[in-house]
Structure formats: C-alpha cells, structure tokens
C-alpha cells in the first residue's frame, strides 16, 4: 500500500486493533502500529497524537454527525426529541458486524485508567457538540446542556447494552429504549 494513501487513519486504526489484540495495549508502540499499517512512524503522528487516540478514531465524525442530525431535525421537535432523533441515526455506525471490534476496544479502555479518563473527555466533547447544535436551534443554554447531557448518558447506556447484546437489533432500538427510560425517570423527579 502507498504510504500516502488517503485511508491512512483507517489503516492505522485497524493495525492498532490487531496489535492490541495480539500483544496487548501496553506492549504495542506507535512505531509498531505504523509499521503494521505500512506507514512510517511519522505517518502515525500525522494522524494521531498518541496511541491512545487511535482507540477513539472516528469520534470527531460522530460528533459532527450528531450536530448535523440535530440541526436537520424537524423544527417542532423538543430538544430531547431532536437529540433522540440524532442518536437513532447512529445506527449506520453501529452495525452488528462491528460489535466484536467494539467489544475488544471497550475491554482495552476498561482495563486502563488513562483510557477511561480519555473516554470521559471524548464523551464530554460529544455532549458539547449536541448542546451547541441545540443552541443553534435557539434552545436556551440550560435546556440545551441538559438535553445534551441526557442524550450522552442515554447513548452510553445504549452502547453498553448493544455491546452486551447477542441480537441483531438495530442500534436505534437501544437508544430509543434508553431515552424512554430517562424520560420516565425524569418525569418521576417532580
């Protein structure tokens, strides 16, 4: 493969996941990931700040997708419904054939405190992307932040359930179920 191929980040991610599965996260270097993907070590650092970031490949795309989906939601939807609509659209990213790779990734993250911390930072960025999109819909800041935070938590619940599931149920079903549970819980807060 050409060293300058446009799919370098995807290749680096795939190589990293293979190496992490073979050798373990701690026993894999950025240089080895680059070599496995057919790139020079400097090629790795053109796309990722460090080997931790390769585990979060595509996060910015997901944030962008959520922001665009919230912006495109019908104007008459409540803020939480607009978030829910965007979360359901993530089905395209969370297909059943991707579940095993996602499980491996999550095991790696769960085993390393610095990766769990990084995941929390990424989740906060996702919530902020949703809140920003809601504010652009003229939703007041406190409401936008609350709807986005509920959406982020619901997404995390849905993702955890999707990882554990053995069914081919679409990811949207998991997000709808989680949001329905949050709506019921918040209604009971009085």
N, CA and C of each residue as an Amber inpcrd file, in Angstrom:
protein
   570
   0.8440000  -1.1860000   0.0000000   0.0000000   0.0000000   0.0000000
   0.8820000   1.2410000   0.0000000   0.3870000   2.2600000  -0.6280000
   1.1370000   3.5140000  -0.6870000   1.1800000   4.1540000   0.6950000
   2.3110000   4.7350000   1.0260000   2.4650000   5.3670000   2.3330000
   1.5890000   6.6040000   2.4700000   1.1930000   7.1980000   1.3780000
   0.4120000   8.4420000   1.4210000  -1.0660000   8.2020000   1.1120000
  -1.5020000   6.9620000   1.1810000  -2.8930000   6.6300000   0.8530000
  -3.8530000   7.4310000   1.7310000  -4.9680000   7.8520000   1.1570000
  -5.9180000   8.6800000   1.9120000  -6.5920000   7.9340000   3.0620000
  -6.5140000   6.6160000   3.0600000  -7.1580000   5.8510000   4.1220000
  -6.2070000   5.5440000   5.2780000  -5.1380000   6.3070000   5.4120000
  -4.1300000   6.0520000   6.4440000  -4.7160000   5.9820000   7.8530000
  -5.5940000   6.8980000   8.2790000  -6.1290000   6.7800000   9.6410000
  -6.8820000   5.4640000   9.8600000  -7.6490000   5.0640000   8.8720000
  -8.3900000   3.8080000   8.9810000  -7.4280000   2.6220000   9.0560000
  -6.3810000   2.6580000   8.2470000  -5.3770000   1.5950000   8.2700000
  -4.6610000   1.5570000   9.6160000  -4.3120000   2.7190000  10.1380000
  -3.6580000   2.7820000  11.4380000  -4.5580000   2.2270000  12.5350000
  -5.8270000   2.5770000  12.4860000  -6.7800000   2.0670000  13.4750000
  -6.8740000   0.5490000  13.3940000  -7.0110000   0.0200000  12.1900000
  -7.1140000  -1.4370000  12.0170000  -5.8460000  -2.1340000  12.5120000
  -4.6960000  -1.5830000  12.1710000  -3.4240000  -2.1720000  12.6060000
  -3.3120000  -2.1320000  14.1310000  -3.7050000  -1.0220000  14.7200000
  -3.6450000  -0.8970000  16.1790000  -4.5290000  -1.9380000  16.8440000
  -5.7350000  -2.1020000  16.3430000  -6.6470000  -3.0660000  16.9550000
  -6.0990000  -4.4840000  16.8390000  -5.5040000  -4.8100000  15.7000000
  -4.8870000  -6.1330000  15.5300000  -3.7610000  -6.3240000  16.5450000
  -2.8870000  -5.3410000  16.6300000  -1.7440000  -5.4440000  17.5370000
  -2.1730000  -5.4570000  19.0030000  -3.1490000  -4.6560000  19.3540000
  -3.6320000  -4.6510000  20.7290000  -4.1960000  -6.0310000  21.0840000
  -4.9120000  -6.6560000  20.1390000  -5.4730000  -7.9850000  20.3780000
  -4.3650000  -9.0350000  20.4810000  -3.3310000  -8.9110000  19.6660000
  -2.2350000  -9.8850000  19.6550000  -1.2980000  -9.7230000  20.8460000
  -0.8810000  -8.4880000  21.1180000   0.1910000  -8.2280000  22.0820000
  -0.2700000  -7.5440000  23.3590000  -1.4320000  -6.9800000  23.3100000
  -1.8940000  -6.1720000  24.4290000  -1.5980000  -4.7080000  24.1730000
  -2.3920000  -3.8560000  24.7610000  -2.2460000  -2.4240000  24.5740000
  -0.8930000  -1.9300000  25.0690000  -0.5060000  -2.3560000  26.2690000
   0.7380000  -1.8730000  26.8700000   1.9810000  -2.3160000  26.1040000
   1.8880000  -3.4220000  25.3950000   3.0440000  -3.9800000  24.6960000
   3.0930000  -3.6010000  23.2220000   2.3270000  -2.6030000  22.8390000
   2.2860000  -2.1530000  21.4490000   2.7250000  -0.6940000  21.3940000
   3.5920000  -0.3760000  20.4540000   4.0650000   1.0050000  20.3080000
   3.4610000   1.6460000  19.0630000   3.5260000   2.9470000  19.0340000
   3.0600000   3.6920000  17.8570000   3.8760000   3.2960000  16.6310000
   5.1690000   3.0720000  16.8060000   6.0170000   2.6730000  15.6860000
   5.5730000   1.3260000  15.1160000   5.2070000   0.4030000  15.9840000
   4.7360000  -0.9080000  15.5190000   3.4020000  -0.7930000  14.7880000
   2.5500000   0.0720000  15.2780000   1.2610000   0.2990000  14.6020000
   1.5090000   0.8620000  13.2060000   2.3860000   1.8470000  13.1230000
   2.7120000   2.4460000  11.8270000   3.2890000   1.4050000  10.8870000
   4.2200000   0.6100000  11.3780000   4.8450000  -0.4170000  10.5370000
   3.8100000  -1.4160000  10.0370000   2.9210000  -1.8740000  10.9150000
   1.8900000  -2.8470000  10.5320000   0.9680000  -2.2710000   9.4550000
   0.7390000  -0.9700000   9.5140000  -0.1730000  -0.3460000   8.5430000
   0.5270000   0.0800000   7.2610000   1.8590000  -0.0790000   7.2140000
   2.6020000   0.2830000   6.0110000   3.0120000   1.7410000   5.9690000
   3.0390000   2.3920000   7.1190000   3.4140000   3.8040000   7.1970000
   4.6900000   3.9600000   8.0220000   5.3290000   5.0760000   7.8510000
   6.4610000   5.4260000   8.7070000   5.9190000   5.8870000  10.0570000
   6.7510000   5.8420000  11.0730000   6.3390000   6.2820000  12.4020000
   5.8020000   7.7040000  12.3610000   6.4380000   8.5660000  11.5810000
   5.9650000   9.9510000  11.4820000   4.5600000  10.0120000  10.8850000
   4.2200000   9.0390000  10.0430000   2.8730000   8.9680000   9.4800000
   1.8260000   8.7400000  10.5490000   2.1860000   7.9610000  11.5470000
   1.2640000   7.7340000  12.6640000   0.9450000   9.0630000  13.3400000
   2.0050000   9.8250000  13.6250000   1.8250000  11.0690000  14.3800000
   1.2290000  12.2040000  13.5500000   1.1340000  12.0310000  12.2430000
   0.3980000  12.9870000  11.4200000  -1.1080000  12.8640000  11.6530000
  -1.5270000  11.6810000  12.0660000  -2.9620000  11.4090000  12.2130000
  -3.4370000  11.2800000  13.6570000  -2.5310000  10.8680000  14.5420000
  -2.9050000  10.6610000  15.9420000  -1.8350000  11.2420000  16.8520000
  -2.2680000  11.8890000  17.9230000  -1.3230000  12.4810000  18.8670000
  -0.5330000  11.4180000  19.6210000  -1.1790000  10.2920000  19.8970000
  -0.5290000   9.1940000  20.6070000  -1.3490000   7.9320000  20.3890000
  -0.8710000   6.8150000  20.9180000  -1.5660000   5.5520000  20.6490000
  -2.9230000   5.4870000  21.3400000  -3.1360000   6.2830000  22.3660000
  -4.4570000   6.3110000  22.9950000  -5.5180000   6.8070000  22.0150000
  -5.1490000   7.8190000  21.2400000  -6.1230000   8.4410000  20.3340000
  -6.6160000   7.4950000  19.2420000  -5.7930000   6.5060000  18.8800000
  -6.2110000   5.5870000  17.8280000  -7.4510000   4.7880000  18.2510000
  -7.6270000   4.6200000  19.5530000  -8.8150000   3.9230000  20.0570000
 -10.0810000   4.7580000  19.8930000  -9.9210000   6.0430000  19.6930000
 -11.0710000   6.9450000  19.5690000 -11.2240000   7.4580000  18.1370000
 -10.6660000   6.7150000  17.2000000 -10.7600000   7.0420000  15.7840000
 -12.2340000   7.1770000  15.3880000 -12.5540000   8.2570000  14.7200000
 -13.9180000   8.4890000  14.2530000 -14.7800000   9.2840000  15.2090000
 -14.2690000   9.5930000  16.3840000 -15.0680000  10.3220000  17.3720000
 -15.5120000  11.6870000  16.8540000 -14.6120000  12.3960000  16.1860000
 -14.9710000  13.7110000  15.6590000 -16.0590000  13.5860000  14.5910000
 -15.9980000  12.5160000  13.8040000 -17.0420000  12.2810000  12.8050000
 -18.3910000  12.0450000  13.4680000 -18.3890000  11.2640000  14.5450000
 -19.6490000  11.0350000  15.2750000 -20.1900000  12.3330000  15.8480000
 -19.3110000  13.1460000  16.4210000 -19.7510000  14.4310000  16.9690000
 -20.3440000  15.3080000  15.8700000 -19.6760000  15.3470000  14.7270000
 -20.1790000  16.1270000  13.6030000 -21.5170000  15.6120000  13.1040000
 -21.6300000  14.2810000  13.0240000 -22.8950000  13.6770000  12.5970000
 -24.0190000  14.0640000  13.5470000 -23.7680000  13.9460000  14.8510000
 -24.8070000  14.2870000  15.8240000 -25.2210000  15.7490000  15.7130000
 -24.2450000  16.6330000  15.5710000 -24.5640000  18.0520000  15.4150000
 -25.3980000  18.3220000  14.1780000 -25.0210000  17.7150000  13.0660000
 -25.7700000  17.9020000  11.8140000 -27.1650000  17.3050000  11.9080000
 -27.2730000  16.1310000  12.5340000 -28.5870000  15.4850000  12.6540000
 -29.5210000  16.3000000  13.5480000 -28.9870000  16.8830000  14.6060000
 -29.8150000  17.7350000  15.4690000 -30.2500000  18.9770000  14.6970000
 -29.3410000  19.5530000  13.9480000 -29.6780000  20.7430000  13.1490000
 -30.7500000  20.4320000  12.1100000 -30.7110000  19.2310000  11.5590000
 -31.6500000  18.8520000  10.4970000 -32.9750000  18.3050000  11.0240000
 -33.0750000  18.0990000  12.3250000 -34.3150000  17.5590000  12.8960000
 -35.4580000  18.5450000  12.6770000 -36.6840000  18.0330000  12.5310000
 -37.8240000  18.9380000  12.3500000 -37.8960000  19.9980000  13.4450000
 -38.2590000  21.1910000  13.0600000 -38.2610000  22.3350000  13.9770000
 -39.2290000  22.1540000  15.1390000 -40.2680000  21.3460000  14.9690000
 -41.2650000  21.1900000  16.0270000 -40.8720000  20.1620000  17.0860000
 -39.7220000  19.5170000  16.9440000 -39.2930000  18.5450000  17.9450000
 -38.7760000  19.2540000  19.1950000 -39.0410000  18.6480000  20.3350000
 -38.4700000  19.1610000  21.5790000 -36.9550000  18.9580000  21.5220000
 -36.2000000  19.6450000  22.3690000 -34.7510000  19.4420000  22.3650000
 -34.3530000  17.9760000  22.5740000 -34.9910000  17.2960000  23.5080000
 -34.6420000  15.9020000  23.7590000 -35.0600000  15.0000000  22.5940000
 -36.1660000  15.3180000  21.9620000 -36.5870000  14.5390000  20.7940000
 -35.6140000  14.7360000  19.6360000 -35.0970000  15.9490000  19.4680000
 -34.1010000  16.1930000  18.4130000 -32.8260000  15.3980000  18.6930000
 -32.4170000  15.3580000  19.9610000 -31.2540000  14.5520000  20.3450000
 -31.5450000  13.0780000  20.0820000 -32.7210000  12.6280000  20.4680000
 -33.1050000  11.2260000  20.2460000 -33.0900000  10.8550000  18.7820000
 -33.5710000  11.7500000  17.9490000 -33.5580000  11.5140000  16.5070000
 -32.1290000  11.3570000  15.9990000 -31.2400000  12.1940000  16.4930000
 -29.8310000  12.1090000  16.0930000 -29.2070000  10.8050000  16.5770000
 -29.5010000  10.4170000  17.8140000 -28.9350000   9.1800000  18.3530000
 -29.4020000   7.9650000  17.5550000 -30.6650000   7.9580000  17.1590000
 -31.1680000   6.8450000  16.3570000 -30.4200000   6.7400000  15.0370000
 -30.0120000   7.8660000  14.4970000 -29.2740000   7.8810000  13.2390000
 -27.9010000   7.2450000  13.3320000 -27.4140000   7.0280000  14.5450000
 -26.1040000   6.3900000  14.7020000 -26.1120000   4.9130000  14.3160000
 -27.2860000   4.3960000  13.9790000 -27.3750000   3.0010000  13.5200000
 -26.3900000   2.7210000  12.3970000 -26.1530000   3.7070000  11.5530000
 -25.2440000   3.4880000  10.4220000 -23.8300000   3.1920000  10.8920000
 -23.4410000   3.7040000  12.0470000 -22.0930000   3.4770000  12.5690000
 -22.0070000   2.2230000  13.4300000 -23.1050000   1.8450000  14.0470000
 -23.0940000   0.7180000  14.9730000 -23.8750000  -0.4620000  14.3920000
 -23.2550000  -1.0960000  13.4310000 -23.8310000  -2.2620000  12.7740000
 -23.3900000  -3.5300000  13.5170000 -24.1910000  -4.5940000  13.4560000
 -23.8330000  -5.8340000  14.1680000 -22.4470000  -6.3770000  13.8160000
 -22.0100000  -6.2160000  12.5790000 -20.6910000  -6.7470000  12.1940000
 -19.5400000  -5.9710000  12.8310000 -19.8180000  -4.8140000  13.3900000
 -18.7870000  -4.0200000  14.0610000 -18.7310000  -4.2730000  15.5670000
 -19.6670000  -5.0560000  16.0590000 -19.7880000  -5.2420000  17.5030000
 -18.5540000  -5.9090000  18.1120000 -18.0280000  -6.9420000  17.4970000
 -16.8880000  -7.6460000  18.0960000 -15.6760000  -6.7290000  18.2250000
 -15.3870000  -5.9500000  17.2080000 -14.2820000  -4.9970000  17.2980000
 -14.5250000  -3.9590000  18.3820000 -15.7710000  -3.5250000  18.5180000
 -16.1190000  -2.5530000  19.5560000 -15.9640000  -3.1640000  20.9450000
 -16.2790000  -4.4430000  21.0660000 -16.0990000  -5.1220000  22.3570000
 -14.6230000  -5.1690000  22.7450000 -13.7750000  -5.5270000  21.7940000
 -12.3280000  -5.5820000  22.0520000 -11.8330000  -4.2060000  22.4750000
 -12.2510000  -3.1860000  21.7460000 -11.8590000  -1.8160000  22.0680000
 -12.2730000  -1.4530000  23.4810000 -13.5040000  -1.7950000  23.8600000
 -14.0030000  -1.4180000  25.1770000 -13.2670000  -2.1540000  26.2880000
 -12.9120000  -3.4090000  26.0590000 -12.1330000  -4.1560000  27.0560000
 -10.7980000  -3.4580000  27.3030000 -10.1700000  -3.0060000  26.2260000
  -8.8890000  -2.2910000  26.3510000  -9.0840000  -1.0080000  27.1590000
 -10.1020000  -0.2460000  26.8150000 -10.3670000   1.0160000  27.5270000
 -10.6630000   0.7580000  28.9950000 -11.5060000  -0.2180000  29.2600000
 -11.8960000  -0.5060000  30.6450000 -10.7200000  -0.9600000  31.5110000
  -9.6980000  -1.5260000  30.8900000  -8.5510000  -2.0550000  31.6390000
  -7.4940000  -1.0010000  31.9670000  -7.6490000   0.2180000  31.4390000
  -6.6140000   1.2400000  31.6220000  -7.2380000   2.5470000  32.1210000
  -6.8920000   2.9650000  33.3320000  -7.4770000   4.2040000  33.8750000
  -7.2850000   5.4240000  32.9780000  -6.1130000   5.5550000  32.3340000
  -5.8900000   6.7260000  31.4750000  -6.7890000   6.7000000  30.2390000
  -7.1610000   5.5070000  29.7910000  -8.0730000   5.4060000  28.6530000
  -9.5110000   5.6750000  29.0790000  -9.8720000   5.2400000  30.2770000
 -11.2120000   5.5590000  30.7910000 -11.3590000   7.0670000  30.9560000
 -10.2960000   7.7060000  31.4270000 -10.3140000   9.1700000  31.5490000
 -10.4590000   9.8220000  30.1750000  -9.7200000   9.3340000  29.2030000
  -9.8050000   9.8760000  27.8440000 -11.2110000   9.6810000  27.2820000
 -11.8050000   8.5320000  27.5680000 -13.1660000   8.2710000  27.0990000
 -14.1460000   9.2730000  27.6960000 -13.9690000   9.6240000  28.9630000
 -14.8400000  10.6300000  29.5890000 -14.6800000  11.9900000  28.9220000
 -13.4620000  12.3400000  28.5700000 -13.2120000  13.6000000  27.8600000
 -13.9260000  13.5790000  26.5080000 -13.8390000  12.4560000  25.8100000
 -14.4930000  12.3320000  24.4970000 -16.0150000  12.3970000  24.6420000
 -16.5320000  11.7850000  25.6980000 -17.9740000  11.8390000  25.9220000
 -18.4260000  13.2630000  26.2340000 -17.6230000  14.0030000  26.9750000
 -17.9590000  15.4040000  27.2690000 -17.9580000  16.2300000  25.9890000
 -17.0130000  15.9570000  25.0960000 -16.9660000  16.6700000  23.8100000
 -18.2010000  16.3460000  22.9770000 -18.6650000  15.1100000  23.0470000
 -19.8710000  14.7150000  22.3160000 -21.0860000  15.4640000  22.8660000
 -21.1910000  15.5420000  24.1910000 -22.3020000  16.2780000  24.7980000
 -22.2480000  17.7460000  24.4000000 -21.0580000  18.3120000  24.3630000
 -20.9210000  19.7120000  23.9660000 -21.3120000  19.9210000  22.5090000
 -20.9730000  18.9690000  21.6370000 -21.3730000  19.0720000  20.2230000
 -22.8910000  19.0730000  20.0970000 -23.5610000  18.2370000  20.8910000
 -25.0260000  18.2000000  20.8450000 -25.6100000  19.4820000  21.4300000
 -25.0490000  19.9740000  22.5320000 -25.5520000  21.2100000  23.1450000
 -25.3780000  22.3930000  22.1960000 -24.2450000  22.4480000  21.5090000
 -24.0050000  23.5200000  20.5450000 -25.0400000  23.4810000  19.4360000
 -25.3310000  22.2900000  18.9400000 -26.3380000  22.1570000  17.8730000
 -27.7100000  22.5920000  18.3720000 -28.0280000  22.2660000  19.6120000
 -29.3150000  22.6880000  20.1630000 -29.3800000  24.2070000  20.3430000
 -28.2850000  24.8040000  20.8080000 -28.2650000  26.2710000  20.9500000
 -28.4540000  26.9370000  19.5910000 -27.9330000  26.3410000  18.5440000
 -28.1280000  26.8840000  17.1930000 -29.5900000  26.7950000  16.7630000
 -30.3370000  25.9300000  17.4210000 -31.7830000  25.8250000  17.1670000
 -32.5540000  26.7850000  18.0770000 -31.8410000  27.6910000  18.7280000
 -32.4170000  28.6910000  19.6320000 -32.9370000  28.0800000  20.9290000
 -32.3760000  26.9420000  21.3080000 -32.7200000  26.3500000  22.6000000
 -31.8730000  27.0600000  23.6580000 -32.4770000  27.5370000  24.7220000
 -31.7000000  28.2130000  25.7810000 -30.6170000  27.2860000  26.3480000
 -29.5150000  27.8960000  26.7530000 -28.3530000  27.1260000  27.1840000
 -28.6450000  26.0740000  28.2530000 -29.3250000  26.3870000  29.3550000
 -29.5330000  25.3390000  30.3660000 -30.3010000  24.1380000  29.8000000
 -31.3050000  24.4070000  28.9930000 -32.0860000  23.3310000  28.3880000
 -31.2420000  22.5520000  27.3860000 -30.4560000  23.2570000  26.5950000
 -29.5960000  22.6020000  25.6080000 -28.5830000  21.6920000  26.3040000
 -27.9710000  22.1960000  27.3660000 -26.9790000  21.3920000  28.0950000
 -27.6180000  20.1670000  28.7260000 -28.7820000  20.3500000  29.3340000
 -29.4580000  19.2290000  29.9840000 -29.8540000  18.1650000  28.9610000
 -30.4620000  18.5870000  27.8530000 -30.8620000  17.6230000  26.8240000
 -29.6500000  16.8970000  26.2530000 -28.5590000  17.6210000  26.0380000
 -27.3420000  17.0120000  25.5050000 -26.7310000  16.0320000  26.4930000
 -26.6970000  16.4090000  27.7680000 -26.1340000  15.5100000  28.7870000
 -26.9850000  14.2500000  28.9220000 -28.3030000  14.4000000  28.9110000
 -29.1830000  13.2310000  28.9620000 -28.9390000  12.3670000  27.7260000
 -28.8080000  13.0080000  26.5790000 -28.5370000  12.2680000  25.3540000
 -27.2240000  11.5120000  25.4130000 -26.1950000  12.1340000  25.9510000
 -24.8860000  11.4790000  26.0510000 -24.9580000  10.2880000  26.9970000
 -25.6380000  10.4490000  28.1200000 -25.7740000   9.3390000  29.0690000
 -26.6000000   8.2160000  28.4430000 -27.6810000   8.5790000  27.7710000
 -28.5090000   7.5710000  27.1070000 -27.7090000   6.8340000  26.0340000
 -26.8830000   7.5610000  25.3080000 -26.0440000   6.9260000  24.2980000
 -25.0790000   5.9420000  24.9420000 -24.5040000   6.3070000  26.0610000
 -23.5860000   5.4140000  26.7550000 -24.3020000   4.1500000  27.2310000
 -25.5000000   4.3120000  27.7720000 -26.2980000   3.1610000  28.1990000
 -26.6170000   2.2800000  26.9870000 -27.0530000   2.9020000  25.9080000
 -27.3870000   2.1520000  24.6940000 -26.1740000   1.4050000  24.1580000
 -25.0330000   2.0710000  24.1290000 -23.8000000   1.4610000  23.6310000
 -23.4020000   0.2580000  24.4880000 -23.4860000   0.3940000  25.7960000
 -23.1460000  -0.7000000  26.7050000 -24.0760000  -1.8880000  26.4740000
 -25.3450000  -1.6090000  26.3230000 -26.3140000  -2.6940000  26.0660000
 -26.0840000  -3.3280000  24.6990000 -25.7740000  -2.5050000  23.7050000
 -25.5000000  -3.0190000  22.3590000 -24.2830000  -3.9340000  22.3830000
 -23.2400000  -3.5430000  23.1060000 -22.0420000  -4.3860000  23.2130000
 -22.3730000  -5.7370000  23.8300000 -23.2280000  -5.7490000  24.8450000
 -23.5620000  -6.9790000  25.5550000 -24.5830000  -7.8330000  24.8130000
 -25.2810000  -7.2490000  23.8720000 -26.3580000  -7.9480000  23.1830000
 -25.8350000  -9.0140000  22.2300000 -26.6080000 -10.0550000  22.1010000
 -26.3070000 -11.1080000  21.1240000 -27.3040000 -11.0730000  19.9740000
 -28.2020000 -10.0850000  19.9850000 -29.2050000  -9.9800000  18.9300000
 -28.7080000  -9.0670000  17.8170000 -29.4080000  -9.0720000  16.7160000
 -29.1150000  -8.1630000  15.6100000 -30.0330000  -6.9410000  15.6470000
 -30.5820000  -6.6610000  16.8210000 -31.4650000  -5.4980000  16.9490000
 -30.7060000  -4.2510000  16.5220000 -31.3410000  -3.3740000  15.7590000
 -30.6710000  -2.1430000  15.3290000 -30.3010000  -1.2660000  16.5270000
 -29.2000000  -0.5620000  16.3860000 -28.7100000   0.2970000  17.4630000
 -29.7670000   1.3150000  17.8780000 -30.5570000   1.7800000  16.9400000
 -31.6120000   2.7500000  17.2490000 -32.5840000   2.2520000  18.3010000
 -32.8250000   0.9400000  18.3250000 -33.7180000   0.3910000  19.3540000
 -33.1180000   0.5720000  20.7380000 -31.8160000   0.4010000  20.8330000
 -31.1370000   0.5730000  22.1220000 -31.1910000   2.0360000  22.5680000
 -31.0120000   2.9720000  21.6250000 -31.0540000   4.3900000  22.0050000
 -32.4690000   4.8110000  22.3840000 -33.4730000   4.3260000  21.6300000
 -34.8650000   4.6660000  21.9660000 -35.2220000   4.1460000  23.3540000
 -34.8340000   2.9150000  23.6430000 -35.1310000   2.3150000  24.9450000
 -34.4750000   3.1150000  26.0720000 -33.2210000   3.4630000  25.8980000
 -32.5140000   4.2200000  26.9380000 -33.1460000   5.5920000  27.1490000
 -33.4780000   6.2840000  26.0620000 -34.1030000   7.6080000  26.2080000
 -35.4750000   7.5080000  26.8470000 -36.2340000   6.4810000  26.4970000
 -37.5510000   6.2940000  27.1250000 -37.4050000   6.0890000  28.6330000
 -36.3830000   5.3350000  29.0360000 -36.1390000   5.1290000  30.4680000
 -35.7730000   6.4480000  31.1480000 -34.9710000   7.2740000  30.4980000
 -34.5920000   8.5610000  31.0850000 -35.7900000   9.4930000  31.1580000
 -36.6280000   9.4830000  30.1270000 -37.8360000  10.3260000  30.1810000
 -38.7330000   9.9120000  31.3490000 -38.9060000   8.6050000  31.5150000
 -39.7430000   8.1170000  32.6200000 -39.1160000   8.4840000  33.9680000
 -37.8090000   8.3550000  34.0660000 -37.1230000   8.6770000  35.3210000
 -37.2280000  10.1590000  35.6410000 -37.0520000  11.0120000  34.6420000
 -37.1110000  12.4600000  34.9230000 -38.5370000  12.9170000  35.1970000
 -39.5240000  12.2370000  34.6170000 -40.9200000  12.5970000  34.8970000
 -41.2390000  12.3360000  36.3580000 -40.5940000  11.3230000  36.9340000
 -40.8420000  10.9940000  38.3270000 -40.0940000  11.8630000  39.3090000
 -39.2410000  12.7540000  38.8220000 -38.4830000  13.6320000  39.7190000
 -39.3360000  14.7350000  40.3250000 -40.4440000  15.0530000  39.6140000
 -41.3650000  16.0680000  40.1190000 -40.7780000  17.4010000  40.0490000
